């Protein structure tokens, strides 16, 4: 088994219409491929805020945190 560690910087951008977008840098990497299972850690400095698991692109995973996903009226 090979362990791959990548670092991304996530910036949440508030929009005027009460929604938000994300900016994720760098814009290329293995975590951005949807077919790879991944464990991710969200931190601020040395403080760990969240540990999660995803099977989708890491960008898609963070976008779902800002928007409703599978929500129907």
C-alpha positions in Angstrom: 0.0 0.0 0.0 1.3 3.5 -0.9 0.4 6.5 1.2 0.1 9.8 -0.7 0.0 13.1 1.2 -1.1 16.3 -0.6 -1.8 19.7 0.9 -4.5 22.1 -0.4 -5.5 25.5 0.8 -9.3 26.2 1.0 -10.7 29.6 1.0 -14.4 30.2 1.5 -15.8 33.2 -0.4 -19.1 34.7 0.7 -21.3 35.9 -2.1 -23.7 38.8 -2.0 -26.7 36.5 -2.6 -26.1 34.7 0.8 -24.3 31.7 -0.8 -20.7 30.8 -0.8 -18.0 29.4 -3.2 -14.7 27.8 -2.5 -11.3 28.4 -3.9 -9.0 25.4 -3.7 -5.3 25.6 -4.4 -3.4 24.0 -6.1 -5.9 23.2 -8.8 -4.3 19.9 -9.7 -3.5 16.7 -7.7 -4.6 13.2 -7.0 -7.2 14.2 -4.4 -9.1 16.1 -7.2 -9.8 12.8 -9.0 -13.2 11.4 -8.1 -12.3 7.7 -8.3 -9.8 7.8 -5.4 -10.9 7.1 -1.9 -9.4 9.7 0.5 -9.1 10.6 4.1 -8.8 14.4 4.7 -8.0 16.6 7.6 -9.2 20.2 7.9 -7.0 22.4 10.1 -6.4 26.0 10.9 -2.7 26.4 11.8 -1.9 23.6 14.2 -5.5 23.1 15.3 -7.4 20.1 13.7 -11.0 21.1 13.0 -12.4 18.1 11.2 -11.3 14.6 9.9 -13.4 13.1 7.2 -13.5 10.5 4.4 -14.7 11.0 0.8 -14.9 9.0 -2.4 -15.6 12.0 -4.5 -13.3 14.8 -5.7 -12.1 16.8 -2.7 -13.3 19.9 -4.4 -16.8 18.4 -4.8 -16.8 17.4 -1.2 -16.0 20.9 0.0 -18.6 22.5 -2.4 -21.3 20.2 -0.9 -20.5 21.7 2.5 -21.4 25.2 1.2 -24.4 24.2 -0.8 -27.4 21.9 -0.3 -26.8 18.4 -1.7 -29.6 16.0 -2.7 -32.1 18.5 -1.3 -35.5 18.5 -2.9 -38.6 20.6 -2.2 
